[in-house]
Amino acid sequence: MVRNIESFEKNKRVYVHNNYKTNHGVFMNNYKFNPKKSILRQSIKLALALGAFHSIGISTAYAAEEEATEEEKILVTGSRIRRDEFSSASPIQILKTEEAKKSGITSVAQMLQRMSLSNGQQFDETFNSNSGNSNATEAPPTGGVGSSNVGLRGLGPERTLILINGRRLGASGVRGAPAQPDISMIPFEMVERIEVLSDSASAIYGADAVAGVVNIILKDHIDGMQFSATINSPVDDGGQIKQFSFATGLESERSTFVFGAEFYDRERIATGDRIDCMKSRLRDTNTGAIYSYCRSGFWDNAAIPFGDVSTPSPGDWAHFTEGVSDLTNPITGQPITNWSSPLGLPNSPSSFPCWGGCQLDDNGDSFRFYSYDPFYNDQKERMRADLVQPVTRFSVVARGTYLPEWGESTSSELYYETSYFHRHLTNTAAAEQAFVALNAMIPQEDADGNIVRDANGDPILAVNPLNPFGVDALNIITFDDLNQTRDVELDHFRAVAGLRGDISGEWAAQKGWNWDISATYDRGTGVQSQPQLNEDRLALSLDTQRLDVNGNVVCGYTLNVNAGQGFITPSQCVPFQAFHPSLYNNSGSFSGTFATDAEREYLMGERVNTTEVEQTMFQAFVGGELFDFEDGGSASIAIGAEYRRDSIRSRADFLSSHGAHAAENPSTEGATTGSRDITEYYAELNLPILVGVSGADLLEVDIAARATDESNFGSQNTERLRVTYSPVDWVTVSAAYGTSFRAPNLREQFLGDQFDGVSGAADPCHVTNAGAGWDGSTYNAALDRRSATALANCIQQGADPTFLGSLGTTTIPVRIGGNVSDLKPETSEQTTVTLKVAPINDGDVSFDFAITYFDIEIEDTIRSIGAGVIMNNCIFGEANLASSYCSRVTRNTNPVPGTEQLNFPTIVDASFINVGLETSTGWDLNTRLGYNFGDMQLAWNTQLTIQDERTEKVLDDDPVHDLVGEFGTPENRFLNTLSLTHGDFQYTLVSRFVDDTQIGRDADLSADCYTAADSTVLVGNPNVVLVCEAESQWIHDASVTWTPNSDWQLTVGISNLLDEEPPLVNPSAGSNRGGRLVSSGYDQVGQSLFASMTYKF
């Protein structure tokens, strides 16, 4: 019988690696020795096929201890055709979990995101959708809240296909429209290895395999029982990881069974656990010195009285100063208790530290003093936000096979897999600011509860005792009761069942024809809850305030119906005491709280989102040999069909779906509901035309084609052609060309309106974007760096570029939604050329390397454009707002007098569209060196990816923009693994390098990264620019592993050996938490001590 990669019999084979016997080679369990070929040729071709591509701890020479009597054909990632050896011309990298643990890695996501191939922004536990610019409600990332995804070649996770044991893993997540699997949920200890195909494989696997395929191979054989435990403890506070797993397996003559369970718990790391404050970072252009000082431009414990509060000034703001006051109530003539003008703030800028040899300037601009004192801005709230999210995961996996007795012979095998993944986390983002206005004068009631009116029928107003200013006033606060704390529960169930076997008949048996049919079902269910202010109740609590006959403030409506009739039962309204000291006095807390429990219970609600994602898939294929070439091998073919149904139902509760939550982004959150059906037929042909002849050790052609029919977007064909040539058995050259067809996924098609936020400072009409034309208090048109066209566009749109934001900045709501009616599929072409060479292999010394060139070009790319890019391209584009980007920006063209300085866009539409063109080109270089000297073995593996080009062209008339060198897309990523084995001990050093990067020039045309920034806050007024670049960085992990026998293994080590911190940038630059770059490949945890133990019994 011909068995595939998952046959239990493969585990009975034993191999020798550099004269050391092992049962757990990285991929040798799937390779059967061919006695017809020399050992040297077998080992070299195997190394060329896969080994030249980096895998931690893979040896460089292989031999078989015992000769097999029969060749076994197996399936290889990147092909449906079974082959007589694990030989694939495709560029594949093998990652072994047993070796990854030796560098402190504890999850599949962490393992994949450290590869050099994982370029571009990665979605992980540090992802921040607000990029340090806003503290408004954060929109969920692509995979949902708390998810981890991986994207290859800088093309995003939606263009990387995730497989488990060769079958597509369904998406799951919480909130919005998660379209990608959460790879962090896969139990790490149950993973045997991960095969990463960095080649276009859409013709083999379908639409998502544009940039590559990640095939996660679970363990299918365990002798006895196995227990593992890992503890990872950072030297600094927070982030401790505890991981425990148990696995067992059974095997009989006709069946195999494997069961495993894993528990994983990670503590949160608050931003304040790693940095003391959010700092402005400036570079002196003359000296190169870096100046930094704690600053946040988001007000707290402040108020805006709308009227004269009787000197002193300057500025229209008031600040909470407990026990001190320099303001006077114009009605009572008495001091306004606990409130002062900016002149009355207890501290001046010069009293706060400034690092780098600078000093903050007491220049009399009291309006800005608030930004340095953490009591008057949201520094504490930002420091409380998660830098690394906490999470608890529990996973169970079972799989097995059974050989039924059907008739005289057994020619088929039943197989099954079932998994349950559970994730729970409580995520904390920066507390959102609240802006609550309170009237100075309110109506009053008589003894019967009626409003007291004058002779004209107008209410007679009285002083509102809840407003201390004597004029209408707006407060600006953050408080503990309105934290952005999101409780997330996610469950993912997966089941696979199939039947495979050989086709009977003499010819079919001779040609090794086989068949496989299977069904796969994935279901992800998630729930998220988050506290919110009930906007309807808040409005009632504020707008209906009045005095009762006893002088108490009451609120609410009186129903004009008999309470005994009908079914309306109003809740008891509770007046919101918006200026009560409890909201501002944060002694012993990060922020204040409601004055009474009754206020909290009445005003606070809970937003609940539920998400269900399902995938049902049926697959069938047959394959085998067709004929033999005279001087070559056997031509083989695989033909198959797939049907898949994807569906999603993601709903928000009443508060969110009706926009009934009081927030900076109060817009409605739409429901995401939709489905699609995909039917595909494929064929793959392998033609080994020449094998083992003079001048051509191998000449092989692989052809693959797939026809796809997507229910919402029609049909398309994709193809792949690969030619492989080996002039001698230690040199192989291959070239491949492939196409892809990717219809919009469920997120891109059906995402219900989600609302993110971007700081008003991103608005190019904001006066601070005048550069030197704005010194913090005065506008100078002669020094404004913005073009005349930009200024005219601002005015035409309703914004005054000389005044907007001069007194404060709010968050601009950003809408992101699906676009099933207007989107069209994206198509791509990819060319890959690979050279593999193994020049040395003499038993004690072996060396091989591989070089791959890749070129990917995607047309009609589906993406959401950043709000900053949209606004900048609108304003800096064509005159008279003629740019097509302007249709996506809504602003009040005729603002109410007195509101001009806050006339920011009311909405920026960043919904999915088809953009012009995206490309990704570059090189992969992988090397392996093995050296045996005496009783020691040295293994040195390297992996380098050079990203030559990562361009995008959004619209046809836009210039081409190259992302290489920008945050998240370094030009060079390098991974180096050096290990030395001596007796029972293995010493391992893993080093990874991320090249220097900077903010993109097109990401924020108004950023002060390339021209002079405001330096009037510094003594001496030096010439400075914002720090918008990150230096290159090395991270080193070191460990020692002791394996006294086959039952025990113990590893101890240090992650981030030198305690390297992520680069610090100005908070307005890139995706960051308090200035620390996140989601860009940098370590946020710091130096950690780890230990892992495995015991088999």
N, C-alpha and C positions, 0 to 999 in steps of 0.2 A: 504493500500500500504506500502511496505517496502521501507524506504528512507535511503539514505546513509549519510555520514558525512556532506555533503554540503546542505542538505535540509533546506529550509528557515524556516520550522516550528520549528526547534530546538531552534531558537532564541526567541520563545515565552515563553520558560520555565524559571522559576525563582528558584534559589537555595539558601539555607542558609549555610553559612560557618561560623562556630563557632558563631551561633546566629546572624550573620550579613548578611543581605540580599544583594545579588549582582547579576547583570546580566552579569558579565564579568569574570567568573571563568576561570582559565587557560585552563582546558580542560573539565570542567563540562558541557559546552554547548553541548558536544557530548555524554552525558551519561544520560540515562533515568532510573529513579528509578523503581525498581522491587518490587511491594507490597508483593510478595511471600516470600521475604527474609527480615531479620531484618535490621533495619537501621545501627546498629553497624557492622554487617557482611558486608553489602554493602560498608560502608565507609572504613573498614579495607582492604577488597579485592581490592578496588579501589586504596587505598594508596599503597598496595603491588604491584599492577600491574604497576603503574607509579610513584606515588608520592614519593616513596623512592628514586627515581632518581632526582637529584637536579633540581630545577627550582626556579629562583629568585621569592620570594614572594608567593609561593604556600602554602596554608594552610594545616593543617595536619588532619583535621576532616571535613567530609562532611555529609550533610543530605539533604533530599528533603523537601521542604516546602509543596508541593502538590503531592499527589500520582497520578501517571499516570495510565491510564486505559489500556495501551497497550505497550508492550515492543517495543523498537526501536533498530534495528540492524545497526551497523555502521562499517566502515572500519578503521583499525588501521594500522599505519606505521609498516611495517614488515610482513604484511599478506594481502592476497587478500580475505580472508574469513570474512564475516560480523559476528559480535558477538553481543550478547545481552547486553554486557556491555563493557566499555572501559578497557578490561582486556587482557594484553599481557604479556606473560612470557619473551619476549625479553627485553634486557636492553635498555630502552628508557629514554632519558632526555628531558624535556620540558623547552624551553626557551620562556619567555613571553616578548614581546617588551615593553609593558607598564611598566614593572618592570625594564627592562634593561635601560630605559631612566633615571631612578633615579640614575644611576651611571655615567651619562654623555655619554653613548653610543649613537651613531648617525647612525650606519650602520649595516647591516646584517653581513658583513665581520668582523667588530670589535667585534660583539656579539659572533660569532662562534670562532674566534681566541683566545678569552679569556677563553674558556672552558679548563678544565684540559685534556680533550681528544685530544685536538689539539696540539699534540706533533710533533716534527720535524720542519724543516725550513718552515716558512709560507711566502707565496708570498703576499706582501701588498705594500702600498705606500712607504715603506722604503727600498724595495728590491734593492740590489746592486750586480750585477753579477760579478763585478770586485774585490770585497772583499778588497778594499783598496790597492791592489798590483799594479794596472795599471790604467793609464788614457786613454787607447786606447778605441776605439769605443766599447760600451757595447752591448752584444747580448741580445735579448728580453727574458724575463722569460717565463716559461711554458705557461701561459695564455695570453701572449702578453704584450706589453708595457702599463704600468699603470693598469694592472689587479690585482685583489685580489682573491685568491683561498684559500681553506681550505683543510688540510689533517689530517685525524684521525690516531691515533696510530703510528705516525711517519713514515707512509708509503707513503706519498706524495699525492697531490690532484688527481692524475690520478687513485687512488684506493679508492676514496670517491665519491659516487654518489650523485648528487644534484637533488632534485625534487622540483617542485612547485605544490602544491595541488595534490601530489601523482603521477605526471607525469614528466618524465625526462626533464630537462632544457638543451637546446642546447648550445653548446660552442659559444663563440664569442671573438674576440680580434683583435689586430693589429700587423702585421709583424710576419714572421715566420709561425708557424703552431699551433695556439692556439687550444688546445684540451679540455679545461675545461671552464665551465661558469665563467663569472666575477660576483661574488656574490655581489660586491659592488654596482652594478647598480640597484638592486632590491629596490624599494621604501620602506624605513624603516617604515613609518607610515601606509602603507597598509598591513603590516605583522601582523597577529593576534598572531602567535606563531611559533616556530620552534621545530620540533620533531627530535631528533638526535638518531638514532638507531646505537648503537656501537656493532654491531654483523654482522657476515657474512650474507649477504642477496642476494647473487648472484643467488640462486635458485628462489628467489622471483622477483627480479628486473633486473637481468642481470649482465653483466661482471664487471662493475666498482664498484659494491658494495662489494669490498673485505674487506676493513677496516670498512665500515659502510655506513649509508645513512643519508643524511640531507634532511628532508622534510619541506619545507617552506610553511606554510599555510597562505594564504591571507584572509583578511576579506571578508566575504560573506554577511554581514548584517550591515547596518548603518541606524539608525533612523534619518531622517532629514539631517542636514549638520554638518560638523565638520571642524574646522580650527585649525592647530597646527603650532607653531613656536618654534624654538630652536636656541639659540645663545650660542656658546662655545668660550670663549676668553682666550687664554693662558696668563699667567702673563708675560712671555718673548715674544720677537718679533715673529711675523708670526704665521700661523696655525689657524687663527680664522675661525670658522665654522658658516655658516648661513644656516638654513634649514627651509623651509616653505612647508606646505602641506595642501591640501584641499580634502575632501572626502564627498560624499553624497550617499544616497541610496533611492530606491523606492521599495515598496512592495504592491502587489495586491493579489487578491484571487488566481491567477494562475501564478504569475510571481514575480521575484525578480530582482533587478538591483543595482549594486554598481559601482561607478566611483570614482577614486582618481587620484590626480596629486601631484607631489612633485618636489621641486627645492632644490638643495644642492650645496653649494659653500664652498670650503676650500682653504684658502690662503697657499702658499708655506712656508716651513721653510727651509731656507738655512742652510747648515752645519755650516757656520760661525755665525748663530744666536744662536747656542747652545755651540760651543766651539771656542776658539780663534785661534787654529792652530792644524795641525796634529802632534801629539807628539810621539816620541819614548818613550817607557815605559820599564824600566828595574827594576829588583828586586835584591837587594843586598843579596846574599845567606848567608852572615854571620850575617847581622843585620836585614834582612827582610824589610829594607827601600825601598820605591818605588822612583826611580829617573825618571824624565820626562823632556823633552826639545823639543822645536819645531824643527822638522826636516822633510825634504822631499828629497828623492833621485832622484827626477825627475828635470832635468836641465831646466832652462829658462834663457832668455837674455844672451845666451852663444854662443860660436862658437868654432869649431875645425879647426884651420889653418893646412893644410897639408904641413908642412915645417917649417923651422926656421924663426921665426919672430924677430930674433935678441934680445935675452935676454929680460928682466929677465925671470926666470922660478920659481919654478919647475912646471912641467906638460905641456901638449901640448894644454891646453885650453886657451881661451881668454874670457873675460867677458866685458859686456857693462858697462862702467863707464863714464857717461856723463860729459864732460868737463875735463876729466883726462885721461892720457895715460902713460904707461911705456913700450910700444912696438914700434918698428920701422919698417917701410915698407922697405924690402930689396931692392926694385927697386928704390924708390925715395929717400930713406934715411931720410924721414920725419917721425915724430911721427904719429902713427895710431890714428887718432882722435876718442875719446870716447871709446877706447878699451884698456884693461889692462890684464896682466897675473894674475894668482891667487894671486900672491904677492901684487898686486895692489888693491885688494878688499878693500872697505872702512871700513869694520868691521871684527873683529876677533871673533872666537867662544866665547871667554870669555866675550864678550860684550853682549851676549844674555843670557836670564835667564835660569836657570836650577832648577827645583823644587824638593823638597825632601832633601835638604841639600847637593846638589852636585854643581860642577862647571865644565863648559866645558873647555877643555884643549887647550891652544895655543901651540901645540906641534910641530909646524913647518910644518905640513902636509897641506900645502895650498891647495892641490888638493881637499880636502873635505870641504873647508870653505863654498862653495856655498850652501851646504845642510842646513845651519842654517839661512842664510839670505833669507827672503821671496822674495826679488827682483830677486834672482838667482835660485829659484826653483818655483814649481807650487803651493805653499801654498795658495795664493789668489784664484787661480782657483778652488782648491779643496774646499775652504770655500764657494765659490759661488755655488757649486753644491747642488742639492736638498738633504736635509735630509728627508723631507716629501714632496711628490709631491703635487702641487696644482691641483685642479680638480673642474669642474663644471658639475653637472648632472641634467638631467630633465627626469622625468618618468611619464608615464600615464598608468593606469590600469583600465580595465572595465571587469566585469563579471556578469553573471546572469543566471536565469533559467526560463523555461516556461513550463507549463502543458497544452499540447494541448487537445482539445476535439475530440477524435477519437472514434466514436461509442458511446455506451451507458455508458461506464465507462472509466475513465482515469487511465491507468496503465503504462504510460511512461512519461518521462520528458526530455525536451531538455535543454542542458546547453552549455555555451560558456564562453570563456575567451579571452581577447586580451590585449596585452601589447606593449608599445613602450618605450625603454630605450635609452637615449642619454648621452654620456660622452665626454667631451672635456678637454684636459689638455695640458699644455706646460711644458715639463720636461727638466730640465737642469742638465747635468752630467758635470764632470770635463772636462775642455777644453783639447783637445788632443794636444800633442806636434807635432810640424812640424819640419822636418829635410830637409833643402834646401841647396844644394851645388851650388856654383857659381865659374866659372872659373876666374882665375886671368888674363889670356891673351885671347883675342878674336880676330876674323878676322876683317878686315876693308874693306869698299866699296870705289870704285872710284865714279866719278861724274855720271857714267851711272848705278850705283847700282850693279856693278860686284865686286866680291871678288878680292882684290889685292893679287897677287901671286908673288913668287920669280921665279928665272930662272928654278928651278926644278918643278915648278907648285904647290908648297906648299903655303898655305896661309901665308901672312905676318901678324903676330900677333901684337896686340897693348894692352896696359894696359887697363883693364876693369875698368872704373871709378866707377862701382857699387860695386866693391870688394876692400875694403880698405887695405887688408892684403898683397897684392903683391904676394900671393901664393893662390892656390886653397883652398877654405874654405867651411865648412859646418856650417850652423847656427842651433841652437836648441832654439825654441821659442814656446810660446803660445800667441795667439792674439785674440782679441775680435771678429774678423770677422770669426773665425773658432771655435766658441763655439759648444758644443754638445747640442744644443737646439732642442728638438723634439716636434713638434706640432702634436697632436693626436686627431682624431675625430672617434668616434665609435657609431654606431646605431645598435640596436637589436630590431627586431620585432618578436612577438610571438603570435600565434593564436591557440586556442583549440576549437573544436566543437564536441559534442557528444550527444548521446541519450541513456537513460537507463530506465529500468522499470522492472516490474514483469512478470514472465511467467504465462500465463493463464492456467487454468485447476485445478481441485479440489485438486489433490495430490500435484502439484507444488505450489499452493497457501498455502496449509497446511505446506509445507516444506520450504516456504519462498524462492523459487527459483527466481533469478533475473538475469538480463543481462545488459551489458554495452558495447557500441561500441564508439570509438572516433578516431579523427584525430588530430595530433599536428604538427605544422610547426614553425620552428625557423630559422631566418636568421639574421646573424650578418655581418655588413659591416663596415670596418675600413680603415682609411687612415692616414698614418704618413708621415711627411715631415721633412727634416733635412738639414741644409746647409753643403756643402762639397766642398773641393778643386777639381776642374776638373783636373785630372792627365794628360790627353792628352794636355790640354792647358798649364798646368804648365811646362811640359817637353818642349813644343815648346817655351815658354817664357824664359826658361833658356838655353836650348841647342842650340838655334839658335841666341843667342845674338851676335851682331857685331856693329861696329861703322860705321855710315854713313859718308858722305864726310864732314859734319859739326862737326863731333866728338860726335854726339848724339848716344846713345845706341838704336838700333832697333832690332826687332826680326821677325820671321816668314819666310815662304817660298814664293818664287816667282814662280807662275805657268808658265809652259812652253806651254801655250795654249793662243789662242786669247780669251780675256775676253768676247767677244761677241759670242763665240762658246761654246756649252755645257751648263752645269747647275751648275758648281762648283763656289760658291761665298764664298771665304775665309773671315773669320772675321779678323778684324784688330788686329794683335798681339800686346800685351802690355808687355814690359819687366818688370819682377818682380824685384823690388829693395829690395833684400833679406837682405841687411844690412842697410837700411834706418833707422835713429833714431826713426821714428814714430812707428816702430814695437817693439821697446824696451823701449821707454819712456812711462811708464804707469801712469804718473801723472794724478790723477783724474779718473783713470779707473783701471780695473783689469789687463788688458793687453794692448798691443799696437794695432795699426791698419795699414792697407795698407797706403802707402804714398799718393796714389791718388784714387779717385773714379773710374777712368778708370781701374786700376789694379783690384779693387774689382769686378767690373762688368764683366771683362774678365775672371778672374780666379775662381770665386765662382760659384758653381752650386747648385742644390737642389736634394737630393735623396728623391724619393717618393715611398712608399710601399702601396699597396692596398691589402686588405684581405677580402675574402668573405667565410663565413662558413654557411652551410645549414644543417638542420636536418628535415626530414619528417618521421613521425611515425604514424602507424595505430595500434590500439589495440582493442581487443574484448575478453570478458570473460563472463562466466556464472557461477553461484554458487548457492548453497542451501544446505539444509539438506538431508541426505540419510536415516538414520534410528536412532532409539533411543536405547541406552544401558540400560539394565535392571536396573542397579544401578548407571547409569551415565547420561550424557546428550545426546544431539543429535549430531551424526557424521555429519560433514559438509565438502563440497568439493568446490573447485574453479578450473575451467579449462579455459585456455585462450591461445591466440596467439598474437604475436607482429611482425610487420615488420618495420624495420627502415633503412633509407638510409642517410648516412652521406657523405658530400662532402666538399672539400675545394679548394679554388683558391687564392693563395697568391703570388703576383708578385712584383718584384722590377723593377725600371725604368732602363734606359740604363746605367747610371753611375754605379749602384750597380751590375746589372746582368753581366756587362763586366769588373768589377773590375777597372773602370775608375775613381775612386776617390782616391786622394792621402791621404793615412792614414797608420798608423802602421799595420792595418789589411786590406791591399788593395785587398784581394782576392775577387773573384766574390761571389755574393749572389744569390743562386739558386732560381728558382720558385718552389713553393709547390703546386702541383696539384694532386688530387686523390679522390677516393670515395670508398665506401664499402656498401654492402647490408647485413643486418643481419635479419634472420628469426628465430623466437624462439617460442617454444610451452612449456607450463608449466602446472603443476597441483599441487594443495596443498590440503592436507587432514588433518582435525582436528578430533581427536578421544578422547572425554572426557569420558574415560572408567568408572571412579568412581567419583561420586559427592555426598558430604554430607553423607558419610557412616562412620561407626566407624573405626577410624584409617586412614582414607583417606578422608579428606574434598575435595580433588581434586587429581585425577591421570589422566593426559592428555598426549596424544602423538600427535605431529605435524610432518607431513611428507611433504616435498616439493621436486619437481624435475623439471628440465628445460633442454630442448634440444636446443642447439644453433648451427646455421649454419652461418658462416661468409664467405663472398664471396672470400676473399683472403687467408683465413687460415683454411678452412674446418669446421668440426663439432666436437662437444664435449658435454657431458652431465654433469650437476652439480646437487648435491643433498644437502638436509639438513634434519636432524632428531633432534627433540627436545622432551625431556621427562620432564614433570612438575609434581611435587608431593608436596601436602600440607597435612601434617599429621593433622594439626588443621588449623583453618581459619586465624591464624595470623602468620603462618610460611609457606614459600614457597621455594622449592628448584627446580631449573631447570638446565638441562644440554643439550647442543646442540653441534652437530658436522655438519660442512658444508664444501663443496668444491666449488671452483670457477674455471672458465676458462676465462682468459682475453686475447683476441687477441690484438696485438699492435693497439693503437689508430691512428688517422690520423696523428698526429704529429710524432709518432714513425715510421710510415710506410713511409710517403711521405715528411717529412721536407726537403726542399731544403737547400743546404749548407748555414749554418749561421756561421759567424766568430766572435768569442769572442777573448779575449786576456788575457794572464797571464804574470805577470812580469818575466823577465829573471832571477830574483833572485830565482824563483822556480825551475830553472834548477839545478839539483844536481851537475852538472859539474861547476857551477859558483864558482869562487874562494872564495867568501865570505862564502860558505857552508863548507869551511875547518875548521870552528870554530876558535879555538885559532891558527890554522895554518896560518891565515891571519890577520895581524894587521892593515890593511888599506892601506899599501904601500909595505909590504914585505911578501913573502910566505915562510913558514917554514914547510918543508915536515914532520919533526919529530913530529909536533903538529897537523897535519891534521887528523881529526877524521874519515874521510871516509876510507872505506876498500880498500885493494889492488885491489879487484875485481872491485869495483866501479871506481877507478882511471883508471884501464886498459880498462874498458868499455867506459869511456869518450874518451880516446885517440883513441880507435878503431873506435868510432863514428865520430871522427874529431874534438873533443873539447879538448883544453888544460886546464885541471883542475887546473893548477897552475897560469893561466893567464887570463882565460875567465872572462869577466866582470870587469877586474881590472881598466879599464878606463871609464867604463860606462855600462849601462844596457838598453836594448831595450825590447819591448813587444814581446812575442812569440805568433804568431797567433794560434788559436785553432779552428778546424773545428768541427761542430756538424751537423749531417745530418740524415735523415731517412734511413731505411734499410729494405725495404719491401721484398727484395729478400732473405735475410739471416736470418731474425728474425723468431722466432717461438713463439707460445702463451705461456704465463706463467700460471701456475696452482698453486692452493693453497689449504691448509686445515686449518680449524679453529675449535678450541674447546673453548666453553664458558660455565662456570659454575657460577650460580648466586644463592645467598641466600638472601631472603627478609624476614624481621622480623618486626612486629609491636607490641611490647610487652605492650605498654601503650596507651590507648585511653579511657579516662573517661569523655570526654566532655570538661573539662577545661585544661587538660594536654594530649598531644599526642606526641609520639615519635616512629619513625620507622627508619630503616636503611637497606641498601642493600650492599652486597659485591659481586663483580664479578671478576672472574679470566678469563683472555683471553690468548689464545695461537694461534698465526697465523704463518704459515710456507709457504713461497712462493718459488717455484722452477722455474728456467729459468726466473728469474726476468729481465724485460726489463728496461734498464737504460743507461744513459750516464755517463761514468767514468770521474772524474776530471782530468785535464791535469797534475796537480802536482803528482797525484797518478800514472798516466801512466809513466811519466818520471822517477819518483823515483823507481818504480818497475822494469823498464827496466834497469836502471844503477845499482841499488843495488841488482838486481836479479841474474840470472845465468851468468856465465862467457861467454865471447865471444859473448855477446849480444844475447844469446840464449833464453831469456825470450820472450814469445809471445807478451808482451807489446811493445817490441822494433819495431814490425812491424807497430806500430801506431805513431812512432816518426821519422820525416824526418829531417836530418841535412846534411850539405855539408861535405862530408868526406875528401875533399881536398880543403880547403879554400884557396882563393887567398892570397899570402903572404902580410902581413900587415893588414889583416882583422881578424886574429885569435881571437883577444880579443872580437869580436862581433859575433862569429860563434855560435849563438844560434840556436835551432831548427827552421827550416823554416815553419814547420807546425806540430801540434799535432792533431791526429784524435781522437776526443772524441765522435764519432757517436754512435748511439744506438746499443747495443749488448745484448744478453742474458747472464746474469751472473749466478753464481751457485745457491746461496741460500740466502734468507733473512728471518729473523724471528722477531716477536714482541710479547713479553709476559709481563704480568703484572697484576695489580689489580686496581679495582675501588672501592672506599668506599664512599658511600653517606649517609648522615644522615639528619633528619628533626626533629626539636623540636618545638612544639607549646604550648604556655602557656597563658591562659586567667586569668587575675587578675583584678577584678573590671571592670572598663570601658576601660582597656588597653589590647592589645593583642601583645604578643611577638612571633616572628617567627625567627628561627635560622636554616639555611640550610648550609651544607658543602658538598664539592665535592673534593675528593682527588684521583689522579691517580698516581700509583707507577709503573714506567717502569722498570721492572726487567731486561729485555733483549731486545736489538734491534741490532741484529747481521747481518752481511753480509759476504758472501764468494764469491768473484768475480770470481775466476777461481778455478777449481777442486784442483789444487795443492797449492792454497793460504791458509794461516791460516784464521781462523774465527776471524772476527773483531767485537767487541761490541761497538756500538755507544753511549751507555748510559753514560751520564756524559760529552759528548762532546757538543760543541755549537749547540743549537737548539734541543737537546735531553736530557733535565734534567731528573734526576731519579724521582724527585717528583714535581708535580704541584698541587696547592691547591687553591680552591676558597671558600671563606667564605662570607655568606650574613646574616646580622643581621638587623632586622627591628622591630620597636616599633610603634604601632598605638594607638593613643589617640585622640578620638573625630575626628575632621576634619584633623588632622595632622598625617603624617607618617614620622618617622625618620629612615633613612637607612644608613648602613655602609657596604660597600663591600670591601673585602680585597682579594688580590690574591698574591700567592707566587710562585716564580720560583727558583728552586734549583740551586746550583753552578754548573758551567760547565767549560770545558777547550777545547783547540784545540786538535784534535785527533792526536795521535802519528803517525798514518799512513797517516794523511792528508798531512803532509809535513815532511818527514823524515829528512830534512836538517835544519829544524827550530831550532833556538837557545833557545828552550823552556825548554829543559831538560839538556843541557850541557852548558858550559860557552859561553857567547856571547862576542863580541868585546867590551871592556871597555876602550880602549885607548883614547876615546874621553873625558873621565872623569878624572879630577885631582885625583891622587892617584891610578888609575887603579884598582878599586875594583872588586871583583868577582861578576859577575852579570849574570842573565839570562833574556830573554825577558818575559814580562808579557803576558801570553797566557791563562789566566784563568779568569773567571767571578765569582764574589761572588754571593751568593744567595741574593734574593731581595724580599721585601714586597712592594706592592703598595696599597694604601687605597683611596677609594672614599666615600665621605659623602654628604648627601643631606637631604632636608626637603621638603615634599610634602603637599600642602594644597588643600583640596577638599571640598569647602564650600557647594556644591550641586552637582547634577548630571550633570550640564552643564559646570562647570568650574573646571579646575585643574591647579595648578601652582607648579613647582618644581624648587628649586634653590639649587646649590651645588658646591662642589669643587672636581675636579678630581685630582688624584695624590696629595693627601692632604699634604704630607710631601715633595713634590717636589723632588722625587727620580730620579736620572739620570741613564741611562743605564750604565752597567759596561764599563770601558775603558780598552782596550787591546792594545798591540802593533799593528800598522797598518798592519803588515804582517800576523796577526792572524785572521782567521775567516772572516765572512761577516760583514763588518763594513764601516762606513763613518767617516774618520778621527780618527779612534780608537773607536768610539761608536758602540757597537754591534747592528746590525739591524736584522730584520726577525727572531728573536729568542724569541719573547714574551715580550720584554721590551718596556716601554713607552718612545717615543722620543720627545713628546710634552712638558712635564713638567707640573707643576701645572697650572690648568685651572679653571676658573670660568664659570659656565654654568647655564642657565635658560631655562626652556621649559614651554610652556603654551598651553593648549587645551581648546577650547570653542566649545560647541555643541549647535546648535539652529535649 
